Amino acid sequence: MPGPMNELNNESYKYLRSVGNDWQFNVEDVHPKMLQRLYKRFDTFDLDSDGKMMMEEILYWPDRMRQLVNATDEQVEKMREAVHIFFLNKGVDPVKGLTREDWVEANRVFSEAERERERRGEPSMIALLSNAYYDVLDDDGDGTVDIAELKTMMKAFDVSQEAAYTFFEKADTDKSGRLERSELVHLFRKFWMEPYDPQWDGVYGYKY
C-alpha cells in the first residue's frame, strides 16, 4: 500500500476517524513475540509467498470448509461474505491486497476499531466471522461445537491438529466439554485482537 496507512486507504482508520477516535499505530507498543506471531500468520494467508495478501487468497479458506465438512453453497457464500468484510476491515484492498510490511499496523488499527465498536454497542466484525464459521461447524445442529468439529476448523486454517485440544480447553470457559457460540467468538477475539500474553504461546499451532 503506497504511503502511510490512514483513513483514506484503510477501512478501520476511516471508521475510527468517523467517530472521533484519533488512535494512531506505534510499532513500539507491539511485543516482539506478537510481531513474530502476526508475521507468521500473514505467511499462512500469503499462499504464493509474494509478500502480499490478496483477497482471492483469503477466500480460499471458506472453500476449504466446503471440502472438509461438505458445506452447502449457501454456507460457503455466507463464509465468503464474512471473510471479505472482515479482511476488508483488516486492510486488505480488494484489488491491491495488503503488503507484509503493513500487516501489523492493519491488525492493530482493526483491534482498536473493534474496541470502539464494543464501546458503542455496534456489531462486531469478529463476531460476524466467528458466527459464519460456527454455523458450518455445528453440523449436528445442537447449538454447540465439540472437539472434533473444532479440529475441522483448525485443519481448514492449516493449524496443527495437536493444538486443537489446548485451543478447545482455552475456549471452553464454562468447562462443559462443548463450545457455545459466545465462547467461540471470545476465542476469535483473543486470536485477532489481544496483546501478547505468554499463556497463549503455541495455542494456535503456528510453527514459530
Summary of the structure (lengths in Angstrom):
residues: 208
radius of gyration: 16.7
end to end distance: 26.4
largest distance: 48.9
contacts: 593
relative contact order: 0.14
helix: 61%
strand: 4%
